[in-house]
Amino acid sequence: MGTVRQKKATRNTNKNTRRTADRHRKRVTIHGNAIIKANWDKKLTLRQNYEKLGLLTSLNGQTGGKEKNMPDAKSTAITDDTEPKELKELTDADIEEIKKTLGPGEGLIQRDDEGNVVRIIVGEEKSHDEILDAEVAPVEAKTDVVRALEEQAANAFHREKHQSEFETDWIQKLINKHGDDYKAMFWDKELNVYQQTAAQLKKKCQKYINK
């Protein structure tokens, strides 16, 4: 048996169906930066929004799942005016610059007119300290959103951290013992009790000297 309302509902062929799919769909709420929130398009995916804003979803680059664009013929074309520099004309400074552009396991082989090997330039693996000390080349902003974010970051308030008296005494002991040999500071088990890297010690010493 059933109630009168249930019997009436079973006889009615025009069942009232409601759109529950939209109700269960996840709504994305943007938290954090107001500039990104104002320019966010809820109809696009996260990757599409980041590309439109001029941002990266990952610092490690693309690992797949994206269509490759054909390279521009004008940018890849090699003009006849630029001739490569001969390896025999390279100075020691030029060779060091070439080593920086080569990765581990990569190299350049110089041969004479008879095909004999004259010189081999092999890329060296960078140490952790060299990676930290390397200067990052500035990249020009391509969108208005990125320019607004850079301006916001440049005008933000930065709280300056002062070195404590204990830290200055500790740095002075390191300098008195090792001078500017930061690798020796790193291996000093007696003074470097916190096992800070050579790059971190160099940064602290330079801040102490320049203050």
N, C-alpha and C positions, 0 to 999 in steps of 0.2 A: 504494500500500500504506500501511498504518498500523499503529500499535501495537495491542496487545490492548485497552489502556485507551481509545484513540480509537474503536475499533470498538464497544466496549461503550457509550460515550457516545452514539454515533450511533443505536444500537438503543433506548436509553432515551428514552421520550417525556417523562418527568417531569424536565425540565431544571431544574437548581438555579439560579434567578435571584436575584441579590442586589440590594438596594436601594442603588444607587450615587448616586441623586439627593441623598439626605440627606448623603452623604459629600462631595459637591462643593458643597453650599450654603455660601455665605460666612457665617462666624461672626463676629459683631460683638463686638469686645472694647473695653470702655469704659476709656479711660485718663484720667488727670487727677484731677478732683475726686472725693473719696470719697463725698460726699453724693449727687451725681448718679449715681454708679455703684451706690449702694445702692438707689436708687429707680428705676433703669432697668428697663423691661419689654422683654425681648428679642422678645416676640411682636408688639410695635407697631413702626411705622415711626419714623424720626427725627422727622418733623413731629408725629406723634401723641404721641410721648414728650415733646417740648418743650411741646406744648400741655397735657399732663397735669401737667407739672412747673411750668407757669406761666412758661416761657421763650419767647424769640423765636428763630426760625431765621435771621432777617435783620432788620437794623436799618432797612432801606429799606421795610419794609411788604410787603404781599401784592401780587404781580404777576399773579395768576390761578391757576387750578387748584384753587380752593377754593370750596366751596358757601357762598353768602352767607346769613347768618341774618337773619330778619325782625327789625326793630327793635322794642324794647319800646314798647308804646303808652303806658304810663305815663310813661316817660322822655321821649318825644317830644311829649307833649301840652303845649300852652301854656295856662297858667292865666290866668284873667281878672285876677288880682290884680297880675301883673307887666305894667306898661305900658312900651313902649319910650320912651326919652328923646328929646324933640324935638331935631332938629339945631340949631335956632336957640338952644336953651338950653345948648349945649355950650360949654365954655371951651377955651382953647388947650391946656390939659393933657389935656382929654378928647379933643380932635382928635388929639393926638400918640399917645394910647393906641389910638385907632381905626386910625391908620396902621400901628401895629405888628401889628394883627390882619389887615390886608389884605395880600395878596400882590402882586407886581409885575403891573401891568396891571389890577388890581381897583380899584374906587372906589365912592364913595357920592355921589349927587347930591341936593342940597337945592333944592327948588322952593317958591315962594310959592303962595298960593291961586289965582293966575291961571296957574300953570304955568311961570312964568319961573324960570330957573336962578339961584339965589342963591349957592350955594357948592358946590364939588366937592372931595371928600376922596379923594386918590389914594394907593394904597399904594406905598411905596418899597422898592426892592430893598436888602436888607441887605448891607453890606460884609463882607469876610472877618473883619475885626477885631470887628465888631459881633456876628457869629455866635459867635465864640470867647468874647467877653465876656458873652454872654447867660446869665442864670441858668436852670438846668434845674429845672423844677418837680418836686418829689419825687412818686413814685408809690407808693401803698400796696401792700404785698405781698399777693397774693391766695392763695398756697398756703404750706403749711408748709415746702416745699423752698426757696422763695425767701426766706422768713424765716430759715431756717437758713443759707443762703448769705450773706445780708446780715449776720447776726451773726458769721459766720466772717470776713468781710471787715473788719468793724469791729474785731475783736479781733486781726487779723493784725499782725505786726511791720512797722513802716514805718521804713525807714532814712532818716534826715534827711540831705539833701545840703547840704554847706556850700560857700559861694562861696570860690573861691581868691583869693589876694592879687591876682593879675593881673586876675581878673574884677571885683573890687571897685574897683580903680584905673580900669578901663575904664568901669564904670558911673558912677563919680564924674565922669569927664571928660564923659560924655554929659549928666549932670544939670547940671554947671557951664555947659555950652554951650547946652542946650536947655530946661532946667527940667523941666516936666512935659509938654512938647510931644512926645509919642511918635511922631507922624507925621513931625515934623522929624528925630527920631532915626533913623527908618526910612530917610529919604532922604539921610542923611549918609553919603556914600560913603567919607569919610576914616576915620570911627570905626566905622561899621557894616560892617566888612569881611566879616563872616559872613552878611550879608543876612538878619538876623533880622526877623521881622514886628513891627509896632507892638504887638500883643498880647503877644508874647514879651518885648519890651523893657520893657513896662509891668510885667509879672510880675516880671522880674529887678530892676527899680528899686524896686518896692514891697517886695520881700523884703530888699533892701539897706537901705532906709530903716527898716523895722520891726525889724531885728535888734538 
